[in-house]
Amino acid sequence: MCRLCDISRRHLPYPALGPAGGGAGATAMPASSPVADGVPEACGREGQRTLIRNGIILSMDGAVGDFERGDILIEGSRIVEIAETISADDAIEIDAAGKIVMPGFIDTHHHQFETALRGQLANAILINDGLPANAQNYYETVLQSFSLVYRPEDVYINELFGALSQLDAGVTTVMDVSQIHHSPAHSDAVISALKDSGRRSVFGYFEGWGDDAQYPGDAARLREQYFSSNDQLLTMIMGGEIYLPFHEQSWKTGRDLDLPIALHVVGTFGMQPTFDGLGAGGAFGPDNIFIHMTGMSEDGWKYARDAGAHISLSVPIEMQMRHGTPPIQKAIDYGMSLSLSTDVECTMTADFFTQMRAMVTMQRMFANEKALGGEAYPALLTAREAIRAATIGGAEGLKLDRRTGSLTPGKDADIILLDAEALNVAPLNNVPGTVVTLMERSNVDSVLVAGKVRKWKGKLVGADIAHLRGELEKSRDYIFEKAGIARSLFGD
């Protein structure tokens, strides 16, 4: 079990995920058996073949194409064939009739440690602007108050519950950007929770606070202990926030360890001069992930583009919390690799249907305003382009595009089945349009990660959600009490 098994088992006596993970006690599925309501627990095991039949396939791979009706053959964790009809007598069969079958969503920036704070800052902005209404703000309330009191066990349950919630919503991959590394034990708790969730995760090693914090120096231990193999669900990225006085050391550490470097880039915090200086000095590279990119100069954008850096946008949060106007069009105009991310659930939902809709409607709003004013306007963003940012775009940013992000033979089977016959979407007329403009998390029927079934027919596999919710509530109560912040169900 996890390195913090004494913590996680004391507070969480039940395994986060059960037999579907393929571990001890899993029940084998007979070969050649079609699956009805029983969970196909053997899927994803080495040598086991799984055949997803009769699906409406949206592959997000131009070479593979799309299928009004098609089959996907999986062997162990990998996709081996996609075609209109596949014969595989020894495979477990999953009937996907009436389901859109597509790659799982990829979230390139999510502060999962804040799960217990969901909705607490629904009306808050990023930093205090001096107005009484904004006395409760993200920087002071979360980073300088709530986050400082987290224990490793709080980190574990927040990370785990948030990860399972996104898995339920079809997000099969995340980069966790939890600025909660107050000690090596806190870091270990993050990794334990990411592992126990059963989904593909990128551990973002960012800063912490307090005398026991060892960022960035603990990166070498974490890399060696947990990320020595590239053939696993967990990978690592180095946080390199340029608002920290020792960011040069963090960047050097990341590159010495051959890790991508991710950072928030927000003009509100006065980062532009530092950002431009780094760009002018040739510090940027294709290993950089720039989150938000709001309020940056044209020179800064050119430096990022020329270096081949990746842009992660959190469109609803950026609009809501005063980061600045989400630079969707800027990223498109510069031809940059682009992905979507959810950021913070203390302010906004972490489902990806919300992210895609926000991206499309905002870009089209600005373009349509130009058109109505008689001006030249950019091409209107399409639903397929939004899905690209939510899937293969994210995989590119996280350097996982050889493993996931599209339904491609040779890649891992990170697959979601979306109910296209549900009341809110039927009848099906346009697949990408339905996914982006009509669907929501209730349409996520089943989820596979590396071939293993993690959600089946509307229910997470092996997760005792009632118990986990109770543990999260206990953590929330502790965090609020220690932070000295009163919880009011109807407060503004």
C-alpha positions in Angstrom: 0.0 0.0 0.0 1.0 3.6 0.2 4.0 5.0 2.1 1.5 6.8 4.4 -0.4 3.6 5.1 -0.5 4.4 8.8 -2.2 7.7 8.1 -4.5 6.6 5.2 -5.6 3.4 6.9 -6.2 5.1 10.3 -8.5 7.6 8.7 -9.6 5.6 5.6 -10.0 2.0 6.7 -11.3 0.9 3.3 -9.3 0.7 0.1 -10.0 3.6 -2.2 -10.5 1.3 -5.1 -11.4 -2.4 -5.0 -10.8 -5.4 -7.3 -11.1 -3.5 -10.5 -7.6 -2.4 -10.0 -6.5 -6.0 -10.7 -4.8 -6.5 -7.4 -5.1 -9.3 -4.9 -8.7 -10.6 -4.5 -9.9 -9.5 -7.9 -12.3 -11.9 -9.5 -11.3 -13.1 -13.0 -13.8 -12.6 -15.8 -14.3 -15.6 -18.0 -12.9 -15.2 -21.5 -15.3 -14.6 -24.4 -18.0 -13.2 -22.1 -20.2 -10.3 -23.0 -20.7 -8.0 -20.0 -24.1 -7.1 -18.7 -24.4 -5.2 -15.4 -21.4 -6.9 -13.7 -18.2 -4.9 -13.6 -15.7 -6.5 -16.0 -13.0 -6.6 -13.4 -10.3 -8.5 -15.5 -10.1 -5.7 -18.1 -6.7 -4.2 -18.2 -4.8 -7.1 -16.9 -1.7 -8.2 -18.8 -2.7 -10.5 -21.6 -6.4 -10.0 -21.2 -8.2 -8.8 -24.3 -11.2 -6.4 -24.1 -13.5 -5.6 -27.1 -15.6 -2.4 -27.0 -18.3 -3.1 -29.5 -20.8 -1.0 -31.5 -19.6 2.4 -30.2 -19.8 5.8 -31.8 -16.1 6.4 -32.0 -14.6 9.9 -31.8 -10.9 9.0 -31.9 -9.3 12.5 -32.0 -6.7 11.0 -34.3 -6.9 12.1 -37.9 -5.2 8.9 -39.1 -7.6 6.7 -37.3 -10.7 8.7 -38.1 -14.2 8.5 -36.6 -16.8 5.7 -36.8 -20.6 6.0 -36.7 -20.4 2.4 -35.5 -17.1 0.7 -34.6 -15.1 -1.6 -32.4 -12.0 -1.0 -30.3 -9.8 -4.0 -29.3 -7.6 -3.6 -26.1 -5.0 -6.0 -25.0 -4.0 -5.4 -21.4 -3.6 -1.7 -21.0 -3.1 -0.8 -24.7 -5.3 -0.2 -27.7 -4.3 -2.7 -30.5 -7.0 -2.1 -33.2 -9.8 0.2 -34.1 -12.1 -0.7 -37.0 -15.8 -1.0 -38.1 -15.8 -4.6 -37.1 -13.3 -6.7 -35.1 -13.5 -10.4 -34.3 -11.9 -11.4 -31.0 -13.5 -14.6 -29.6 -11.3 -14.6 -26.5 -12.1 -11.0 -25.4 -14.3 -9.6 -22.8 -17.0 -7.7 -24.7 -18.4 -4.3 -23.7 -21.4 -3.3 -25.6 -21.1 0.4 -26.4 -24.3 0.8 -28.5 -25.7 4.3 -28.0 -22.5 5.5 -26.5 -19.9 8.0 -27.7 -16.6 6.4 -27.2 -13.7 8.9 -27.0 -10.4 9.6 -25.1 -10.7 10.7 -21.5 -10.4 14.3 -20.7 -7.0 15.7 -19.5 -6.9 18.4 -16.9 -3.5 20.2 -17.0 -3.9 22.2 -13.8 -5.9 21.4 -10.8 -5.3 22.3 -7.1 -6.9 19.1 -5.7 -5.9 19.7 -2.1 -8.7 22.3 -2.0 -11.5 19.8 -2.4 -12.8 20.3 1.1 -13.2 24.0 0.4 -15.6 23.5 -2.5 -17.8 26.5 -3.1 -16.3 28.5 -0.2 -15.0 31.2 -2.5 -17.7 31.2 -5.1 -17.8 35.0 -5.0 -14.1 35.7 -4.4 -11.5 37.2 -6.6 -7.8 36.4 -6.8 -6.3 39.1 -4.6 -7.6 41.7 -2.2 -8.4 45.0 -4.0 -9.2 46.9 -0.8 -13.0 46.7 -1.1 -14.8 45.1 1.9 -16.6 42.7 -0.5 -13.3 41.2 -1.5 -11.8 40.8 2.0 -12.2 37.0 1.5 -10.0 36.3 -1.6 -8.0 33.4 -2.9 -4.5 34.6 -2.0 -5.2 35.5 1.6 -8.0 33.1 2.4 -6.7 29.9 0.8 -3.0 30.3 0.4 -2.3 32.3 3.5 -4.9 30.8 5.9 -6.5 27.5 5.0 -3.6 25.8 3.3 -1.2 26.5 6.2 -3.1 24.2 8.6 -3.3 21.1 6.4 -1.9 17.9 7.9 -0.7 15.1 5.7 -4.0 13.2 6.3 -6.0 16.3 5.2 -3.9 16.3 2.0 -4.6 12.6 1.4 -8.4 12.7 1.6 -8.7 16.0 -0.3 -6.5 14.7 -3.1 -8.3 11.3 -3.2 -11.8 12.6 -3.1 -11.1 15.3 -5.7 -9.4 12.7 -8.0 -12.3 10.3 -7.7 -14.8 13.0 -8.4 -13.0 14.0 -11.7 -12.7 10.3 -12.6 -16.5 10.1 -12.2 -16.7 13.0 -14.7 -14.6 11.4 -17.3 -11.3 13.2 -16.5 -8.8 10.3 -16.8 -5.6 12.4 -16.5 -4.7 15.3 -14.2 -1.7 17.5 -13.4 -2.1 18.1 -9.7 -0.8 21.6 -8.8 -1.1 21.4 -5.1 0.9 24.1 -3.3 0.8 22.1 -0.1 4.2 20.7 0.2 4.8 21.8 3.8 6.9 18.7 4.5 8.1 15.5 2.8 5.2 13.8 4.5 2.7 16.2 2.8 4.4 15.4 -0.6 4.2 11.7 0.1 0.5 12.0 1.0 -0.2 13.7 -2.4 1.5 10.9 -4.2 -0.3 8.2 -2.2 -3.7 9.7 -3.0 -2.9 10.1 -6.7 -1.9 6.5 -6.8 -4.8 5.2 -4.8 -7.3 7.0 -7.1 -6.5 4.7 -10.0 -6.2 7.3 -12.7 -3.4 8.7 -14.7 -1.8 11.6 -12.7 1.1 14.0 -13.1 2.4 15.0 -9.7 3.2 18.7 -9.8 5.9 19.4 -7.2 5.2 23.0 -6.2 6.0 25.0 -3.1 4.9 24.7 0.6 5.3 26.8 3.7 6.8 26.4 7.1 10.0 25.2 8.7 9.6 21.6 7.4 9.1 22.6 3.8 11.9 21.2 1.6 10.9 22.5 -1.8 12.7 22.4 -4.2 15.4 20.3 -2.6 13.2 17.2 -2.0 12.6 16.9 -5.7 15.5 14.5 -6.2 14.2 12.1 -3.5 10.6 12.2 -4.9 11.9 11.6 -8.5 14.0 8.6 -7.4 11.5 7.1 -5.0 8.3 7.4 -7.0 9.1 8.2 -10.6 12.1 6.2 -11.7 10.0 4.4 -14.3 8.2 6.1 -17.2 5.9 3.1 -17.7 3.4 3.9 -14.9 0.3 5.9 -14.4 2.2 8.5 -12.3 4.7 11.0 -13.7 6.2 14.2 -12.3 6.5 17.8 -13.3 8.5 20.5 -11.5 6.8 23.7 -10.3 8.8 26.8 -11.1 6.8 29.8 -9.9 8.5 33.0 -10.9 7.0 34.9 -8.0 9.3 33.0 -5.7 12.7 34.5 -5.0 14.5 31.2 -5.7 12.7 30.3 -8.9 16.0 30.0 -10.8 17.0 27.1 -8.4 13.6 25.4 -9.0 14.1 25.6 -12.8 17.6 24.3 -12.6 16.5 21.4 -10.3 13.7 20.5 -12.8 16.0 20.5 -15.8 18.7 18.6 -13.9 16.1 15.9 -13.2 14.7 16.0 -16.8 11.3 17.2 -15.6 9.0 19.6 -17.4 8.5 22.9 -15.6 5.1 24.4 -15.0 4.2 27.8 -13.5 1.3 30.3 -13.1 1.8 33.3 -15.3 -0.6 36.0 -14.1 -0.2 39.7 -14.7 -2.2 40.6 -11.6 0.8 39.5 -9.5 3.2 41.8 -11.4 5.0 38.9 -13.2 5.4 40.4 -16.6 8.9 42.0 -16.1 10.3 38.7 -14.7 8.6 36.6 -17.4 9.8 38.9 -20.2 13.3 38.9 -18.7 13.4 35.1 -18.6 12.2 34.9 -22.2 14.7 37.4 -23.4 17.5 35.5 -21.7 16.5 32.3 -23.5 15.2 30.5 -20.4 12.0 29.2 -22.0 11.8 25.8 -23.7 9.4 23.1 -25.0 9.5 21.7 -21.4 7.5 24.7 -20.1 3.8 24.8 -19.3 2.5 28.3 -18.8 -0.7 28.4 -16.8 -3.2 31.3 -17.5 -0.8 33.6 -19.5 -3.0 36.6 -18.6 -1.6 40.1 -18.8 1.6 39.2 -20.6 3.3 41.4 -23.2 3.6 40.7 -27.0 7.3 40.1 -26.4 6.5 37.5 -23.7 4.1 35.7 -26.0 6.7 35.6 -28.8 9.3 34.3 -26.5 6.9 31.5 -25.3 5.9 30.7 -28.9 9.4 30.6 -30.2 10.4 28.3 -27.4 7.6 25.8 -28.1 6.0 26.3 -24.7 2.5 25.0 -23.9 -0.4 27.1 -22.7 -2.9 25.8 -20.1 -6.1 27.9 -19.8 -8.7 27.8 -17.0 -11.3 29.9 -18.8 -14.2 30.0 -16.2 -11.8 30.7 -13.3 -9.9 33.4 -15.2 -13.1 35.2 -16.0 -14.5 34.7 -12.5 -11.5 35.5 -10.3 -10.0 38.5 -12.2 -6.9 36.9 -13.5 -7.5 38.8 -16.7 -9.3 38.0 -20.0 -8.5 34.4 -20.9 -6.1 34.6 -23.9 -7.8 32.0 -26.0 -7.5 34.0 -29.3 -3.9 35.0 -28.5 -2.9 31.4 -28.1 -4.7 30.4 -31.3 -3.2 33.3 -33.2 0.3 32.4 -32.1 -0.3 28.8 -33.1 0.6 27.4 -29.7 -0.1 24.1 -28.1 -3.2 24.7 -26.0 -5.0 22.8 -23.2 -7.8 23.3 -20.7 -7.6 23.1 -16.9 -10.0 23.5 -14.0 -7.8 25.2 -11.4 -9.7 25.6 -8.1 -13.0 24.0 -6.9 -13.3 26.5 -4.1 -14.6 28.7 -6.8 -15.7 26.7 -9.8 -16.6 23.1 -10.8 -13.9 20.8 -12.1 -15.9 19.0 -14.8 -14.7 19.4 -18.4 -18.0 20.0 -20.1 -18.0 23.4 -18.3 -14.4 24.0 -19.4 -15.1 23.3 -23.1 -18.3 25.3 -23.2 -16.7 28.3 -21.6 -13.8 28.2 -24.1 -16.1 28.0 -27.1 -18.7 30.6 -26.0 -16.1 33.1 -24.9 -14.0 32.9 -28.1 -17.1 33.1 -30.3 -18.5 36.0 -28.2 -15.5 38.2 -29.0 -15.4 37.1 -32.7 -19.1 37.6 -33.1 -18.9 41.1 -31.6 -16.3 42.0 -34.2 -18.6 40.6 -36.9 -21.6 42.6 -35.7 -19.4 45.7 -35.7 -18.4 45.2 -39.4 -14.8 44.3 -38.5 -12.8 41.4 -39.7 -13.1 38.5 -37.2 -11.2 35.3 -36.5 -12.5 31.9 -37.4 -15.1 30.8 -34.9 -14.0 28.1 -32.6 -15.6 24.7 -33.2 -16.7 22.0 -30.8 -14.1 19.6 -32.2 -11.3 22.2 -31.5 -12.5 22.5 -27.9 -12.5 18.7 -27.5 -8.9 18.7 -28.9 -7.8 21.1 -26.2 -9.5 18.9 -23.6 -7.8 15.7 -24.8 -4.8 15.4 -27.1 -3.9 19.1 -26.4 -3.5 18.3 -22.7 -1.5 15.2 -23.5 0.9 17.2 -25.5 1.3 19.7 -22.7 2.0 17.1 -20.1 4.4 15.2 -22.5 2.0 12.2 -22.5 0.8 12.3 -26.1 2.6 9.0 -26.8 0.6 7.4 -24.1 -2.8 9.0 -24.1 -5.0 11.8 -25.4 -6.5 10.0 -28.5 -7.8 6.6 -29.4 -4.8 5.3 -31.3 -3.4 1.8 -31.6 -0.4 1.5 -29.4 -1.6 4.1 -26.8 -3.0 3.3 -23.4 -6.7 2.7 -23.3 -7.8 5.8 -21.4 -11.4 5.8 -22.7 -14.8 7.2 -21.7 -18.2 6.1 -22.8 -20.8 8.9 -23.0 -24.5 8.2 -23.0 -25.8 9.6 -26.3 -29.3 8.3 -25.7 -29.9 10.2 -22.5 -32.8 12.5 -22.1 -30.6 15.6 -22.3 -29.0 14.8 -25.6 -31.2 12.5 -27.7 -31.6 12.3 -30.6 -28.0 12.3 -31.6 -27.3 14.5 -34.6 -23.7 15.8 -34.3 -21.1 14.0 -32.1 -18.6 16.8 -31.3 -21.4 19.3 -30.9 -23.3 17.1 -28.5 -20.3 16.5 -26.3 -19.5 20.2 -26.0 -22.9 21.9 -26.1 -25.3 19.5 -24.5 -23.5 17.0 -22.3 -22.6 17.1 -18.6 -21.1 14.8 -16.1 -24.3 12.6 -15.8 -23.6 11.5 -19.4 -20.4 9.8 -18.4 -21.5 6.2 -18.3 -18.2 4.3 -18.0 -14.5 5.1 -17.7 -11.4 3.0 -18.4 -7.8 4.0 -17.4 -5.0 2.0 -19.0 -7.7 -0.6 -19.9 -9.0 -1.0 -16.3 -12.6 -0.2 -15.6 -12.8 2.7 -13.1 -16.5 3.6 -13.6 -19.1 1.2 -14.8 -22.7 2.1 -15.9 -22.8 5.3 -13.9 -21.0 4.2 -10.7 -17.4 4.4 -9.6 -15.9 1.0 -9.1 -14.8 -0.1 -5.6 -15.0 3.3 -4.0 -16.9 3.7 -0.7 -18.0 7.3 -1.4 -20.2 7.6 1.7 -17.2 6.8 3.9 -14.8 9.0 2.0 -17.2 11.9 2.1 -17.4 11.5 5.9 -13.6 11.6 6.1 -13.6 14.7 3.9 -16.1 16.4 6.1 -14.0 15.7 9.1 -11.0 17.2 7.3 -13.0 20.3 6.3 -14.2 20.8 9.9 -10.6 20.6 11.2 -9.3 23.0 8.5 -11.9 25.6 9.1 -11.4 25.4 12.9 -7.6 25.6 12.7 -7.7 28.5 10.2 -10.1 30.4 12.4 -12.6 30.8 9.7 -16.3 30.4 10.4 -18.3 28.2 8.0 -21.7 29.7 7.1 -24.0 27.8 4.7 -25.8 30.9 3.5 -23.0 33.5 3.8 -22.0 35.8 1.0 
